Amino acid sequence: MTRIAVIGMGGTIAMAPSAAGGVVPAFDAAELIAAVPGLAELDLEITTCGLRSLPSPSIGFGDLVALAGAVRAEIDAGAAGVVVTHGTDTIEETALFLDLTVDTEVPVVVTGAMRAPTSAGADGPANLYAAIRVAAAPAARGLGALVVMSDEVHGARFVRKGHTSSTAAFGSPGFGPMGLLVEGEPRLRGVPRVPLTLPASPAVENLRVGLITVALGDDGELLRHAGGVCDGIVIAGLGAGHVPAAMVPAVAEFAAHVPVVLSSRTGSGSVLRQTYGYPGSERDLLDRGLVHAGFLDPAKARVLLLLLLADGAERERIVAAFEHYR
Ligand code: ASP
């Protein structure tokens, strides 16, 4: 029988009210599965394992190294698909981490919920059902890690959380979903996984990649204070990859010593390469040695840079890796 492995990491999908107020992680993966209608009719063997029980803002890179290992172990043990239940706040970073570190044709699907199981209209059971259907779908093979929410299937490199509370919080801005579920059946028309695999090295825990979001009037002082403790820096630039002229000296100073990746804070689209020519423009910053993030958003660019640094990558390999996302 086809086996789907479900690995629990915590998140709203697994939360229940606490005595102190507010919901907190409470249910394990087996309890989540028990609450999903319709699984018995699917002719699938579903196994569960609880790896973490955390709200996803508290997931760390060490947890992701453990998760990548657990996913790999399930695949090596014959799972036809792997589902990870996870908080939605950082689901897109976890999905990209798995995409980059688990080189497999086997579908790896991350899902969560915007409403806790005890809320009216909880979306967890429907999301988990859909994720299991996608994980079991032959058409999902080779697409890399996926995020399934609200009957939509998103590629790890495209997906973003774009709303604080809506059950329609997830999208793939500028690209659109790789598929959807119709009456519970996956309809997929995805693009293959990027051919880039990096080790899920425990060294990620000892490295720090800073994420600096640029804003109007930024003079670079914040970067100057924070940059010194960073092994690499991601700039979430204005527009198509810009910073104020006053910030350029600080950016250039750091780019001479550590990899500095240029992404955009806009939420969609790629950093440009050759359009603007003023101080602080994308042309100026790339000339000063910044690395082009392509369409990877700042949080995802940070995951990729961290994995590259943990693997000992130097500038040339870092630039080449980001070129996959142009
Ligand atoms: N709001 C979050 C969630 O959807 C909390 C978390 O990310 O754990 O799960």
Residues whose N, C-alpha, C, O or C-beta is under 5 A from the ligand:
A	BS01	LIG	G11 T12 I13 L54 P55 S56 P57 H86 G87 T88 D89 T90 A113 M114
